[in-house]
Amino acid sequence: MGLADREKRELDEIEQRLAEEDPKLAAKLNRPSPLAFLSSGTMRVLGVVVAYVVGLLAMMAGVTWSSFLLIALGAGLCLSAFVGLLVRTWRKHRE
């Protein structure tokens, strides 16, 4: 559902006033995100990989320092990253 012409004009006016009042903020808002070229699926997979690696590092640190709590937290993080991805995929295919 698109915006009405009146709403588009109002948004353009707000944008112009913002650019006049605070040009630095307007420039910052118009700058694209460095990760804008990545799709949401790619970002999700990257998040899972990062969570898994952090979990592995936590488990290795737990083994090094003989900390059962750190090992358990790392294992839980590794497991939850992939369980979350599997549950999301299962729900998507179930629809």
N, C-alpha and C positions, 0 to 999 in steps of 0.2 A: 504494500500500500504506500503510494507516494505522497509527498507533501503537497498541500494546496499552494497555489501561486502566492497567496497572502503570507503563508507561513514561510515560504522560501525567501520572500522579500524581508520579512522580519529577521530571519536568521542572518541574511546578508548585512542588514543594518547593525545587528549585534556584533558581527564579525568586524565590520568597519570601525565601530566605536572601540572595540577591544584593541584593534591595531593602532588607533590614535592614542588611547589612554596608556597602553603598555606594549610598546613595540617588541620588547624582548620576549615577553610571554607569548605574544602572537607568533613570533618567529619560532619559538620553541614548540608550540602546539602544531605548527604546520610542518615541522621536520618529521620525516618518517622514522619509525622505529627501526633499529638495526636488525631486528628479527622479523620484520614485516614480510619478508619473502618466504618465510617458513609457514607451512600449513599447520593447522591445529593438530592434525594427526602426527606430523613430524615432531612438533613440540611435545606432544604426549609421550612419544617413544623416547625422545631425548631426556625427558623428565624421569622416565622409568630407568633408563640406563644410568643416569646420574645417581638416582636413589640406590640402585643396586651397587654401584661402585662405592658410594659412601658407606653402605652397609658392610661391604667386604672390608673396607679400610677399618671400620669400627671393630669388626671381628678380629682382624689381624692385630690391632692395637690391644684388644682384650686378651688375646692369647699371649702377646708379648708381656703385658703387665699382669697376667694371671687374674683378670677381672671377669668373673662370671657374668656380672651385670652388663658389661660392655659387649661381651660375646652375644648375650641374649638380645640386646638391643640391635646389634648389627644384623643378626640372623632374622629378627623380626622385620627390620627394614627391608632386607633383601626379599623376604617372602611376601611382605605386603605389597611391594612394588609390582611384582608379577601377578599376584592374586587380584589386585585392583585392575590391572590391564586385562586379565582373563575375564573377570566379571563384566567389565564394560563391553568387551567384545561379545560375550555370550548374550548380554542384554540387547545389543545392537542387532545381532542375527535373529533373535527371538521375535523381534517386532515384525 
